[in-house]
Amino acid sequence: LNILAGLLKADPDLVPNLVPDLLEMWQLLAPQYTASSVRRAPGLILDLLESFNKIPDDAGSFAESMWELHHMLIAYSDNLVYGLIFNTFRDFYQQLASYYYSTPAHRKLAQKLWGELTPHVEALDTTAAAELVTSFVADTADFWKDITFEQYQKEVLDEPQKTEKVSKEKKDR
């Protein structure tokens, strides 16, 4: 996994093809870790979901909140390997998720997930919770299947660098 993460940093040409593959793997794992954690730590999940009502409406906050949700679901599942897989891609995830959540409609989808997940966790309905999280990941995967390398290069890789460069130039003045 570390080799794969290193390849992503070294050769961004791999990313547009790899993202849908990673999300497909995530779809396979999500039902297991979601059901297990809902069974084992519903109160903690509910507290986290409630805390999301207070996050700012910006891409970075949504990316971080969704990371926290999956991190918690994985941490309280009964499989340590899920965490090893997930944490390997943290930096990569943050980069892609910040871009994904820069679209207001995608932030609305996240809010919808959090709202719909809450009653399933309260009811300890592990099947419905797992299906909801899996469906959300599948919808995200559909978005990434349509991204070309040129779009990824321009909108995900180049745009943050431009923003950082402008910020640095302003700071240097």
C-alpha positions, 0 to 999 in steps of 0.5 A: 500500500505504501508503494502504491501511495508513493507511485501516486505521488511520483506519477500523477498520470496514474490517478484518474484511472486509480481513483475509481478502482480505489473507490470500488475497493472502498465500496466493498469494505464500507458495508463491513466496517459500517455495520460493525462500528454501528453495532459496537459504537453507536453513541460515538458515531451519533456524537460525531454526526451531530457535530457535523451540524456546526461545520463551516460550509466549505470544501476543506471542512467537508473533506475533513468531516467525511474523513473523520466519519470513515476513520471512526467507522473503521476504528470501531469496526473489528478489523484492524486492516481496514485502518491500515488501508484507509490511513495509507491514502490520507493525503491523497484523499484530502487532495481529492476530497477537497476538490470534490467538496468544492461543489455545493451539490456534493456538500449537500449530498454529504449533509444528506448522508449524515442526516439519513445515517443518524436514525439508522445508527439510533435504531442500530440498523446495521444493514441500512447504515451500511447500504447508505454509506456504500451508496454514497461511496458509489455515487462519489465513484461515479463522479470520478469515473467522468474526470479525465486526466486533463481535468484532474491535472488542471483542477486538482493538481494545478489549482491548489498550487496556483492558490498557494503561489498567489498566497505566497506572493501576497505574503511576500509583499 
